Amino acid sequence: MAKKKVKEKEVVIKDNYNDYIIAIDSSMSDSGVSVYSLSKNEIVYVGHCNTGNVRALKKYRGYNINAVKLSIQRDFFEDLKRRFPPRLVIFEKSFAKFKKETEAINQMNGVLYSVFWNYTQIKYAPTSVKAEIAHGKAEKEQVRDILLLNLPELEGNKLFYDNDNASDAVAVLMTHLLKTGIYKKVDWNKGELKIPLPKKRIAITKINNTIY
């Protein structure tokens, strides 16, 4: 009796339905993040996860503080991943001068890499970010001003003005968009600002994501 030929199931791998690009400036105490929607062609989220006050909280006394911070940030980014399923994740390459700082950065990055282990991950050096947004020796305020010149929708965003990690995450995001042509370089203005931009202190949306 002839054996029936078993038809192998076709495994259909769908192109990532995920619509978002997540950019992260990681820090043990305060990681910044920005999210871009490919379908809307706009930044849809700017936020951060602040764990700076963990040491002062009674409920964490006696615990390894860095372990607590890593746990909080892991939960934050797991939630972010559910809210904004990414097509890819962008990181700014971290560096530190001292041994303890280097160890903390490596621990934080290890957590983030594991959270997004099954997504494409791309890293950009700070010098590359500065060069793409403004110029290689640009200060943080110069980079922020150039971002505002090109992205007026961020004007009035309190977190963007007040939190360096959040604004750095936007810079990392725009670096990738410019390098890949999603945002046309011909449309990006690196020129000096003739009129200083007003630093408004009114938040457009609730974007402060401090979690304890």
MILO-494888 format. One record per residue (C-alpha): residue in three letters; z, y, x. Coordinates in steps of 0.05 Angstrom, whole numbers. Each point is the difference from the previous one (the first is absolute). Example, Ala and Ser with C-alpha at 12.3 -4.5 7.8 and 13.67 -1.06 7.14 Angstrom:
<recs>
<rec><type>ala</type><z>156</z><y>-90</y><x>246</x></rec>
<rec><type>ser</type><z>-13</z><y>69</y><x>27</x></rec>
</recs>
This chain:
<recs>
<rec><type>met</type><z>0</z><y>0</y><x>0</x></rec>
<rec><type>ala</type><z>-22</z><y>66</y><x>28</x></rec>
<rec><type>lys</type><z>56</z><y>48</y><x>14</x></rec>
<rec><type>lys</type><z>-2</z><y>65</y><x>-37</x></rec>
<rec><type>lys</type><z>-14</z><y>59</y><x>44</x></rec>
<rec><type>val</type><z>57</z><y>48</y><x>-4</x></rec>
<rec><type>lys</type><z>-24</z><y>71</y><x>-3</x></rec>
<rec><type>glu</type><z>39</z><y>44</y><x>46</x></rec>
<rec><type>lys</type><z>31</z><y>60</y><x>-33</x></rec>
<rec><type>glu</type><z>-31</z><y>65</y><x>21</x></rec>
<rec><type>val</type><z>51</z><y>46</y><x>29</x></rec>
<rec><type>val</type><z>-19</z><y>70</y><x>-20</x></rec>
<rec><type>ile</type><z>32</z><y>51</y><x>45</x></rec>
<rec><type>lys</type><z>-3</z><y>66</y><x>-36</x></rec>
<rec><type>asp</type><z>-9</z><y>63</y><x>39</x></rec>
<rec><type>asn</type><z>68</z><y>33</y><x>2</x></rec>
<rec><type>tyr</type><z>6</z><y>31</y><x>-69</x></rec>
<rec><type>asn</type><z>51</z><y>45</y><x>32</x></rec>
<rec><type>asp</type><z>-18</z><y>73</y><x>-6</x></rec>
<rec><type>tyr</type><z>48</z><y>33</y><x>50</x></rec>
<rec><type>ile</type><z>6</z><y>17</y><x>73</x></rec>
<rec><type>ile</type><z>72</z><y>7</y><x>22</x></rec>
<rec><type>ala</type><z>17</z><y>41</y><x>62</x></rec>
<rec><type>ile</type><z>69</z><y>-5</y><x>32</x></rec>
<rec><type>asp</type><z>38</z><y>39</y><x>54</x></rec>
<rec><type>ser</type><z>56</z><y>-49</y><x>12</x></rec>
<rec><type>ser</type><z>71</z><y>19</y><x>19</x></rec>
<rec><type>met</type><z>66</z><y>-39</y><x>-3</x></rec>
<rec><type>ser</type><z>33</z><y>59</y><x>-36</x></rec>
<rec><type>asp</type><z>-57</z><y>32</y><x>-39</x></rec>
<rec><type>ser</type><z>-69</z><y>-30</y><x>-8</x></rec>
<rec><type>gly</type><z>-55</z><y>43</y><x>-29</x></rec>
<rec><type>val</type><z>-57</z><y>-27</y><x>-42</x></rec>
<rec><type>ser</type><z>-63</z><y>25</y><x>-35</x></rec>
<rec><type>val</type><z>-47</z><y>-37</y><x>-46</x></rec>
<rec><type>tyr</type><z>-74</z><y>12</y><x>-13</x></rec>
<rec><type>ser</type><z>-38</z><y>-26</y><x>-60</x></rec>
<rec><type>leu</type><z>-71</z><y>-22</y><x>16</x></rec>
<rec><type>ser</type><z>-22</z><y>3</y><x>-72</x></rec>
<rec><type>lys</type><z>28</z><y>70</y><x>-11</x></rec>
<rec><type>asn</type><z>-17</z><y>25</y><x>70</x></rec>
<rec><type>glu</type><z>67</z><y>36</y><x>5</x></rec>
<rec><type>ile</type><z>70</z><y>-6</y><x>27</x></rec>
<rec><type>val</type><z>43</z><y>-26</y><x>-57</x></rec>
<rec><type>tyr</type><z>68</z><y>-6</y><x>34</x></rec>
<rec><type>val</type><z>40</z><y>32</y><x>55</x></rec>
<rec><type>gly</type><z>71</z><y>-26</y><x>12</x></rec>
<rec><type>his</type><z>52</z><y>-27</y><x>48</x></rec>
<rec><type>cys</type><z>58</z><y>-48</y><x>6</x></rec>
<rec><type>asn</type><z>61</z><y>33</y><x>29</x></rec>
<rec><type>thr</type><z>56</z><y>-44</y><x>26</x></rec>
<rec><type>gly</type><z>33</z><y>53</y><x>43</x></rec>
<rec><type>asn</type><z>65</z><y>1</y><x>-39</x></rec>
<rec><type>val</type><z>12</z><y>-75</y><x>-4</x></rec>
<rec><type>arg</type><z>54</z><y>1</y><x>54</x></rec>
<rec><type>ala</type><z>42</z><y>48</y><x>-42</x></rec>
<rec><type>leu</type><z>0</z><y>-45</y><x>-62</x></rec>
<rec><type>lys</type><z>62</z><y>-42</y><x>-12</x></rec>
<rec><type>lys</type><z>-37</z><y>-60</y><x>-29</x></rec>
<rec><type>tyr</type><z>-35</z><y>-11</y><x>67</x></rec>
<rec><type>arg</type><z>61</z><y>4</y><x>45</x></rec>
<rec><type>gly</type><z>8</z><y>-61</y><x>44</x></rec>
<rec><type>tyr</type><z>-74</z><y>-17</y><x>-4</x></rec>
<rec><type>asn</type><z>-53</z><y>7</y><x>54</x></rec>
<rec><type>ile</type><z>-26</z><y>69</y><x>-17</x></rec>
<rec><type>asn</type><z>-70</z><y>-11</y><x>27</x></rec>
<rec><type>ala</type><z>-5</z><y>-65</y><x>-40</x></rec>
<rec><type>val</type><z>20</z><y>39</y><x>-63</x></rec>
<rec><type>lys</type><z>-52</z><y>54</y><x>13</x></rec>
<rec><type>leu</type><z>-54</z><y>-53</y><x>12</x></rec>
<rec><type>ser</type><z>18</z><y>-35</y><x>-65</x></rec>
<rec><type>ile</type><z>-4</z><y>65</y><x>-39</x></rec>
<rec><type>gln</type><z>-67</z><y>19</y><x>29</x></rec>
<rec><type>arg</type><z>-27</z><y>-70</y><x>-11</x></rec>
<rec><type>asp</type><z>18</z><y>5</y><x>-74</x></rec>
<rec><type>phe</type><z>-31</z><y>69</y><x>-4</x></rec>
<rec><type>phe</type><z>-66</z><y>-22</y><x>30</x></rec>
<rec><type>glu</type><z>-2</z><y>-64</y><x>-41</x></rec>
<rec><type>asp</type><z>6</z><y>44</y><x>-62</x></rec>
<rec><type>leu</type><z>-53</z><y>48</y><x>26</x></rec>
<rec><type>lys</type><z>-47</z><y>-59</y><x>12</x></rec>
<rec><type>arg</type><z>9</z><y>-21</y><x>-73</x></rec>
<rec><type>arg</type><z>-12</z><y>70</y><x>-26</x></rec>
<rec><type>phe</type><z>-60</z><y>13</y><x>45</x></rec>
<rec><type>pro</type><z>-33</z><y>-66</y><x>19</x></rec>
<rec><type>pro</type><z>-34</z><y>18</y><x>66</x></rec>
<rec><type>arg</type><z>-68</z><y>-17</y><x>26</x></rec>
<rec><type>leu</type><z>26</z><y>16</y><x>69</x></rec>
<rec><type>val</type><z>60</z><y>31</y><x>34</x></rec>
<rec><type>ile</type><z>-2</z><y>54</y><x>54</x></rec>
<rec><type>phe</type><z>56</z><y>11</y><x>51</x></rec>
<rec><type>glu</type><z>12</z><y>53</y><x>52</x></rec>
<rec><type>lys</type><z>16</z><y>-34</y><x>66</x></rec>
<rec><type>ser</type><z>72</z><y>13</y><x>17</x></rec>
<rec><type>phe</type><z>30</z><y>15</y><x>67</x></rec>
<rec><type>ala</type><z>69</z><y>17</y><x>28</x></rec>
<rec><type>lys</type><z>30</z><y>22</y><x>66</x></rec>
<rec><type>phe</type><z>65</z><y>-38</y><x>-4</x></rec>
<rec><type>lys</type><z>16</z><y>-74</y><x>-5</x></rec>
<rec><type>lys</type><z>41</z><y>3</y><x>-65</x></rec>
<rec><type>glu</type><z>-54</z><y>42</y><x>-34</x></rec>
<rec><type>thr</type><z>-54</z><y>-48</y><x>22</x></rec>
<rec><type>glu</type><z>40</z><y>-59</y><x>-26</x></rec>
<rec><type>ala</type><z>11</z><y>34</y><x>-68</x></rec>
<rec><type>ile</type><z>-74</z><y>18</y><x>-6</x></rec>
<rec><type>asn</type><z>-21</z><y>-72</y><x>17</x></rec>
<rec><type>gln</type><z>48</z><y>-27</y><x>-53</x></rec>
<rec><type>met</type><z>-26</z><y>49</y><x>-52</x></rec>
<rec><type>asn</type><z>-73</z><y>-15</y><x>15</x></rec>
<rec><type>gly</type><z>15</z><y>-75</y><x>-3</x></rec>
<rec><type>val</type><z>26</z><y>8</y><x>-71</x></rec>
<rec><type>leu</type><z>-61</z><y>41</y><x>-21</x></rec>
<rec><type>tyr</type><z>-49</z><y>-47</y><x>32</x></rec>
<rec><type>ser</type><z>32</z><y>-58</y><x>-37</x></rec>
<rec><type>val</type><z>0</z><y>37</y><x>-67</x></rec>
<rec><type>phe</type><z>-75</z><y>11</y><x>6</x></rec>
<rec><type>trp</type><z>-16</z><y>-63</y><x>40</x></rec>
<rec><type>asn</type><z>-58</z><y>-20</y><x>-44</x></rec>
<rec><type>tyr</type><z>-35</z><y>67</y><x>0</x></rec>
<rec><type>thr</type><z>-44</z><y>32</y><x>52</x></rec>
<rec><type>gln</type><z>42</z><y>43</y><x>46</x></rec>
<rec><type>ile</type><z>-27</z><y>57</y><x>43</x></rec>
<rec><type>lys</type><z>38</z><y>41</y><x>51</x></rec>
<rec><type>tyr</type><z>-15</z><y>69</y><x>27</x></rec>
<rec><type>ala</type><z>33</z><y>34</y><x>60</x></rec>
<rec><type>pro</type><z>32</z><y>68</y><x>-12</x></rec>
<rec><type>thr</type><z>-51</z><y>32</y><x>48</x></rec>
<rec><type>ser</type><z>-57</z><y>-29</y><x>-40</x></rec>
<rec><type>val</type><z>30</z><y>28</y><x>-65</x></rec>
<rec><type>lys</type><z>8</z><y>69</y><x>30</x></rec>
<rec><type>ala</type><z>-70</z><y>0</y><x>28</x></rec>
<rec><type>glu</type><z>-31</z><y>-21</y><x>-66</x></rec>
<rec><type>ile</type><z>39</z><y>49</y><x>-44</x></rec>
<rec><type>ala</type><z>3</z><y>60</y><x>47</x></rec>
<rec><type>his</type><z>-2</z><y>-9</y><x>76</x></rec>
<rec><type>gly</type><z>33</z><y>-46</y><x>50</x></rec>
<rec><type>lys</type><z>56</z><y>48</y><x>19</x></rec>
<rec><type>ala</type><z>15</z><y>25</y><x>-70</x></rec>
<rec><type>glu</type><z>73</z><y>11</y><x>-21</x></rec>
<rec><type>lys</type><z>26</z><y>-31</y><x>-65</x></rec>
<rec><type>glu</type><z>-3</z><y>67</y><x>-36</x></rec>
<rec><type>gln</type><z>-72</z><y>10</y><x>21</x></rec>
<rec><type>val</type><z>-19</z><y>-69</y><x>-26</x></rec>
<rec><type>arg</type><z>36</z><y>14</y><x>-65</x></rec>
<rec><type>asp</type><z>-35</z><y>67</y><x>-9</x></rec>
<rec><type>ile</type><z>-68</z><y>-32</y><x>12</x></rec>
<rec><type>leu</type><z>17</z><y>-54</y><x>-51</x></rec>
<rec><type>leu</type><z>18</z><y>54</y><x>-51</x></rec>
<rec><type>leu</type><z>-64</z><y>39</y><x>15</x></rec>
<rec><type>asn</type><z>-41</z><y>-62</y><x>-18</x></rec>
<rec><type>leu</type><z>46</z><y>-29</y><x>-53</x></rec>
<rec><type>pro</type><z>24</z><y>58</y><x>-43</x></rec>
<rec><type>glu</type><z>29</z><y>-49</y><x>-51</x></rec>
<rec><type>leu</type><z>58</z><y>-10</y><x>49</x></rec>
<rec><type>glu</type><z>19</z><y>73</y><x>-3</x></rec>
<rec><type>gly</type><z>67</z><y>7</y><x>-34</x></rec>
<rec><type>asn</type><z>19</z><y>-72</y><x>16</x></rec>
<rec><type>lys</type><z>72</z><y>10</y><x>25</x></rec>
<rec><type>leu</type><z>4</z><y>-68</y><x>34</x></rec>
<rec><type>phe</type><z>-65</z><y>12</y><x>38</x></rec>
<rec><type>tyr</type><z>29</z><y>65</y><x>28</x></rec>
<rec><type>asp</type><z>70</z><y>-24</y><x>15</x></rec>
<rec><type>asn</type><z>-9</z><y>-72</y><x>24</x></rec>
<rec><type>asp</type><z>-38</z><y>-11</y><x>65</x></rec>
<rec><type>asn</type><z>-8</z><y>-74</y><x>-12</x></rec>
<rec><type>ala</type><z>-32</z><y>11</y><x>-69</x></rec>
<rec><type>ser</type><z>-49</z><y>52</y><x>28</x></rec>
<rec><type>asp</type><z>-14</z><y>-46</y><x>59</x></rec>
<rec><type>ala</type><z>-17</z><y>-56</y><x>-49</x></rec>
<rec><type>val</type><z>-51</z><y>46</y><x>-33</x></rec>
<rec><type>ala</type><z>-30</z><y>16</y><x>68</x></rec>
<rec><type>val</type><z>-6</z><y>-74</y><x>17</x></rec>
<rec><type>leu</type><z>-33</z><y>-13</y><x>-67</x></rec>
<rec><type>met</type><z>-51</z><y>56</y><x>9</x></rec>
<rec><type>thr</type><z>-14</z><y>-23</y><x>72</x></rec>
<rec><type>his</type><z>-23</z><y>-67</y><x>-28</x></rec>
<rec><type>leu</type><z>-40</z><y>32</y><x>-56</x></rec>
<rec><type>leu</type><z>-36</z><y>45</y><x>49</x></rec>
<rec><type>lys</type><z>-13</z><y>-55</y><x>51</x></rec>
<rec><type>thr</type><z>-29</z><y>-46</y><x>-52</x></rec>
<rec><type>gly</type><z>-41</z><y>52</y><x>-36</x></rec>
<rec><type>ile</type><z>37</z><y>-5</y><x>-66</x></rec>
<rec><type>tyr</type><z>14</z><y>74</y><x>10</x></rec>
<rec><type>lys</type><z>-60</z><y>34</y><x>32</x></rec>
<rec><type>lys</type><z>14</z><y>33</y><x>67</x></rec>
<rec><type>val</type><z>-50</z><y>54</y><x>-17</x></rec>
<rec><type>asp</type><z>46</z><y>22</y><x>-56</x></rec>
<rec><type>trp</type><z>63</z><y>1</y><x>43</x></rec>
<rec><type>asn</type><z>20</z><y>69</y><x>25</x></rec>
<rec><type>lys</type><z>37</z><y>2</y><x>66</x></rec>
<rec><type>gly</type><z>-5</z><y>75</y><x>5</x></rec>
<rec><type>glu</type><z>59</z><y>47</y><x>10</x></rec>
<rec><type>leu</type><z>32</z><y>26</y><x>-62</x></rec>
<rec><type>lys</type><z>-12</z><y>75</y><x>-8</x></rec>
<rec><type>ile</type><z>54</z><y>7</y><x>-53</x></rec>
<rec><type>pro</type><z>66</z><y>-38</y><x>7</x></rec>
<rec><type>leu</type><z>10</z><y>-48</y><x>-57</x></rec>
<rec><type>pro</type><z>61</z><y>14</y><x>-43</x></rec>
<rec><type>lys</type><z>53</z><y>-53</y><x>7</x></rec>
<rec><type>lys</type><z>19</z><y>-11</y><x>-72</x></rec>
<rec><type>arg</type><z>64</z><y>-37</y><x>-17</x></rec>
<rec><type>ile</type><z>-19</z><y>-29</y><x>-68</x></rec>
<rec><type>ala</type><z>-12</z><y>-74</y><x>-5</x></rec>
<rec><type>ile</type><z>-61</z><y>-20</y><x>-41</x></rec>
<rec><type>thr</type><z>26</z><y>-69</y><x>-16</x></rec>
<rec><type>lys</type><z>61</z><y>-42</y><x>14</x></rec>
<rec><type>ile</type><z>-17</z><y>-30</y><x>67</x></rec>
<rec><type>asn</type><z>66</z><y>-5</y><x>36</x></rec>
<rec><type>asn</type><z>15</z><y>-74</y><x>3</x></rec>
<rec><type>thr</type><z>67</z><y>-4</y><x>34</x></rec>
<rec><type>ile</type><z>29</z><y>-69</y><x>-14</x></rec>
<rec><type>tyr</type><z>70</z><y>-24</y><x>16</x></rec>
</recs>
